[in-house]
């Protein structure tokens, strides 16, 4: 595996953990707007963090 794939997979793992924590936080909030924003933020990170990991990991690996 090259650094790009490792970075993307690490980004996906971090996004999954953050999504779980944001869902937990959304269950404790009373306002519907805040719940919706937390859920959208968690879902958007499934796209953004692997893309960022794809481009940043080779910079740290020196490739």
CORKARA-V205680 format. One record per residue. N is the residue number from 1. PSI is psi in whole degrees, 0 to 359 (* if undefined). OMEGA is omega in radians with two decimals (999 if undefined). D_LAST is the distance of its C-alpha to the last C-alpha in whole Angstrom. Layout:
BEGIN
N&PSI&OMEGA&D_LAST  N&PSI&OMEGA&D_LAST
END
This chain:
BEGIN
1&138&3.10&13  2&175&-3.05&9  3&329&3.14&8  4&313&-3.12&10  5&323&3.10&13  6&316&3.12&13  7&319&3.12&12  8&321&3.14&15  9&324&3.06&17  10&320&3.07&17  11&323&3.11&18  12&322&3.10&21  13&317&3.11&22  14&321&3.11&23  15&321&3.13&24  16&318&3.12&27  17&318&3.14&28  18&323&3.09&28  19&318&3.13&30  20&318&3.13&32  21&322&3.10&33  22&325&3.06&34  23&321&3.09&36  24&317&3.10&38  25&321&-3.14&38  26&330&3.13&39  27&341&-3.11&42  28&350&-3.10&43  29&145&-3.09&44  30&328&-3.07&47  31&132&-3.13&46  32&325&3.14&45  33&320&3.13&43  34&320&3.09&41  35&317&-3.13&41  36&318&3.13&39  37&318&3.11&37  38&320&3.11&35  39&319&3.11&35  40&321&3.11&34  41&316&3.12&31  42&319&3.13&30  43&323&-3.14&30  44&334&3.13&28  45&339&3.05&25  46&338&3.09&25  47&315&-2.99&23  48&315&-3.05&22  49&320&3.04&20  50&326&3.10&18  51&316&3.11&17  52&318&3.11&16  53&325&3.13&14  54&321&-3.08&12  55&332&-3.06&11  56&325&-3.07&11  57&319&3.09&9  58&334&3.09&5  59&321&3.11&6  60&329&-3.11&8  61&345&3.12&6  62&23&3.13&4  63&*&999&0
END
